[in-house]
Amino acid sequence: MSWFGSSKPNAPEAPKATADGGFIAPDRNKRAHCWEGRDAYFACLDKNNIIDSVREGEKADKLCSQESVKFEQNCASSWVQYFKKRRVMEYQRDQTLKRLQGEGASDIAVQQK
């Protein structure tokens, strides 16, 4: 039991610290569970036309609560924040590219040294 009531059921175990104070990265299996939870949550958001689950938090919580719980249980909170921000950034990037293509912009070849 924690100071402010019981802890979340099925909460992920906290990352283990190393001798130098760093943390051990999640293994392949834990990362796969995280990505599965993320994909299910984002699929629910897509189904409900929600792009930014932070700004539209109430709507996302109402419509995708089960998926959100699994996503947050299987991923570190920093990963959850990162994936949510990345989703919005990628959407904005895709919309900008579509707009530019609609205005007649074309791809240019970038030469590598």
N, C-alpha and C positions, 0 to 999 in steps of 0.2 A: 504494500500500500504506500502511496506517495503522500506528500504533505497535504495536497489539495484533493483528496479523494482517491479513488482507485485509478490505476493506470488504464490506458486504452487496451481493450482486448486484442490479442494477437499483434501487439505492437512489435516492430522489428527490434532486434537487440541492438544496443548502441555499438558503434564501431569500437574496436579494441585499439588501445593506444600502444605504440611501440615504446622502446626504452628512451628514444630521443624526443618523445612528445608528439610525434606524428601519428597518423592513423593508418591502419591496414585497409587497403582498398578492397572493395567487394570482389569476390571471385566470379568466375564466368557464370555460374549457376545463379548467383544473386543478381547479377546484371541482367541476365535473361528474364528473370521474374520481374524486375523493374521495368524492362522494355515491354513485356507483355501487358503489365498494368497500365503503362503509359499509352500503348496502342489502343487498348480497350477504352480507356478514358477519352482519348482523342476521337475515337470512332463515335462514341456517344455524343461528344461535342459537335462533331460534323453532322450527325443525324439531326441534331437540334439547332443547327445553324448558329453555333456559338464559336466565335473566333478567339476572343480574349476572355478566358475563364477567370481572370483576376478582376477585370472591370465589370464583368457580368457574373460575378460570384454567386449572387442569390439564385439566379436562373440556373447556373451550372450545378449548384448544390441541390436544387430542387429536382432537376431532370437527370442528373448523372451521379447521384450520391453514392451508390454502390460501387461504381467504377472508380470514383474519387478516393473512396476509402482504401480500395485495393492498391491503387496507384501510390497513395501516400504511405501505406504500410510496407510496400515492397521497395521503395526508393528513399534515399536520404533526402531530407528536406531541401538541401541545397540543389539536388538534382531535380526535384519537383519544380522549384522556382525557375531553374535554368530551362527546363523543357517547356514550361508555360510561356516564358518570355521568348524562347526560340520559335515557338509555334506562331506567335504574333509577328515576329520579325520576318519569318519566312513567308507568311501570308502577304505582308506589306511589300516584300521584295517581288513576289510573283505578280501582285497587282501593278507595281511600277513597271515591270517588264512588259506586261500586257498593254499598259497604257502607251509605253514607248513604241512598241511594235504597231499599235493602232495609229500612231502619229507618223509612221513610216520609217522609224529607226531600223537600222540593220546591224547585225553582229559584225564585229571586226576581229580579225585574227590577231592574236597576241603572240609576238615572237619571244621565244625563250632563249636565253643566252646559253 
